[in-house]
Amino acid sequence: MKRRHDPIAVRMGQGPMQFVWHGRLYRVTEIQGRWSRSAQWWMTPELVGDLLDEQEVWRVEAGTSAARRGIYELTHAVGDEEWFLTGVHD
């Protein structure tokens, strides 16, 4: 898995339904998992002051077309609307 920290826009339903990454729309075809973790303060300097920030992570299968799908991890801080793509599985 490649680690990333790219801002994305996410459209939610019961879970992520779509996201926009680098100007491309990805449609979620399957939610593979969901979990919470503490913020990765060592990767994001602005979080150093609040080491207990909780993040929600969704692992989804998504793609721009039926032929171009992948597994992605979408993350946001609980109570915050800002989302990041934090992982891309090869």
N, C-alpha and C positions, 0 to 999 in steps of 0.2 A: 504494500500500500504506500502510495506517495502522500506525504503530509503537506497540507496547504493551509493558508489562512486568507482566503479570498472572499471579499464581501459579495453577497448574493441577495437577490430579492426572492422571497418565498411566498407562495399562495397556499394557505392552510385550509383544510377541511377537518376531518377526524385526525389527520396527520398531514404532512407535506403532500400537496397534489402536483405542484409545478415549482420550478425555480429558474431564475435567469442568471446565467454565469457567462461572463465575457460577451454579453449581448445576445446570447443564444437561449432559447426557451427549451427547457428539459421537462418532459412529462414523466411523473413518477408512475411506474407500472407495478411496483411491489414495495411494501414496507417490510424490511427484513429484521428490524429491531429498533428499540428505543431504550435509552438509559440516561441516568444523570451522573455527573462527575463534578469534582471541584474544578475551578478555573485553572487553566494552564498559565499561571502567572509568569513563568520563565520565558514564555513565547510572546507575551503581550505586556510590555512594560507598564502600560496604564493600569493594569490590574494589581500591581504590587501592593497598593494600599489596602486591598480587600481580598485576602487570600481565601476567604470562605465563599466567594461567589460560586453559585451552583450553575452548571450548564446542562442543558438538555441536548442530547445527541440523537439524531435519527439516522439509521443506515437504510438507504433506499436503492432500489434499482430504478434507473431512469435513462432516458435518451432523447435525442433530438428527432429520431425516427425509429421505426421497428428494427432496422438493421444496425443502428448505432446506439447500443445500450451499454451501461456500465454500472458499477456499484459506487455510491457516493455517501460520504458522511456530512450531514448538515447540522450545524451547531449554533445555539444562541444561549445567551445568559437568561436564566429564569427571570421573568418580569421585564425583559428588554425585547424590542422588536427587531433589533439588528441581528442579521444572520450571517454566518460564514460557512463556506465550503472548507472543511478541515481534513478531508481525506478522499482520495480517488484510488479505488482498487483496480489493479491491472487485470 
